[in-house]
Amino acid sequence: MDLFKYIKNNFIVSAETMGFLNDFKLYVDNDSKHNSYVAKSWLLYNCSKVLQTPSQSLDICNKTCLE
């Protein structure tokens, strides 16, 4: 069983389709799906720019708009 099947099939394909696979920032909150072993280990080796934010952060809109 491939633990990263859903990430490979959804996340990478979507990033390639939108044209920003090599240069993007991933915003994650403290939701349990982002803190799982599978998610953390994939992000460690495949996503160099991960911004940790608190769950349901009101500042996320301001941060994305300012960049």
C-alpha positions in Angstrom: 0.0 0.0 0.0 1.3 3.4 -1.0 0.8 5.8 1.9 1.4 8.8 -0.3 -1.1 7.8 -3.0 -3.6 10.6 -2.3 -0.9 13.3 -2.2 0.7 12.1 -5.4 -2.7 11.8 -7.2 -4.2 15.1 -6.0 -1.7 17.6 -4.6 1.1 17.2 -7.2 -1.2 16.9 -10.2 -3.1 20.1 -9.1 0.2 22.0 -8.6 1.5 21.0 -12.0 -1.8 21.9 -13.7 -1.7 25.4 -12.1 1.9 25.8 -13.0 3.5 26.4 -9.6 4.9 23.0 -8.6 8.4 24.3 -8.1 7.7 27.6 -6.5 4.8 27.7 -4.0 4.2 28.0 -0.3 1.9 25.5 1.5 -0.2 27.0 4.3 -1.2 24.3 6.9 -3.0 24.7 10.2 -3.0 22.4 13.2 -5.7 20.1 11.9 -5.0 16.5 12.6 -4.7 15.6 8.9 -1.8 18.0 8.6 -0.1 16.7 11.7 -0.2 13.0 10.8 3.0 11.1 10.3 2.3 10.6 6.6 1.6 14.3 5.9 4.6 15.5 8.0 7.1 13.1 6.3 5.9 13.9 2.8 6.1 17.6 3.5 9.5 17.2 5.0 11.0 15.8 1.8 8.8 17.3 -0.9 7.7 20.8 0.1 10.4 23.3 1.1 8.1 26.2 2.0 5.5 25.2 4.6 4.0 27.9 6.8 2.4 26.6 10.0 -0.6 28.7 11.2 -3.0 28.2 14.1 -6.3 26.5 13.4 -8.8 28.8 11.7 -6.4 31.7 11.8 -7.9 35.1 10.8 -4.5 36.3 9.7 -4.1 33.9 6.9 -6.0 36.1 4.5 -3.8 39.1 5.4 -0.6 37.1 5.0 -1.6 35.7 1.6 -2.7 39.1 0.3 0.5 40.9 1.4 2.9 38.5 -0.5 
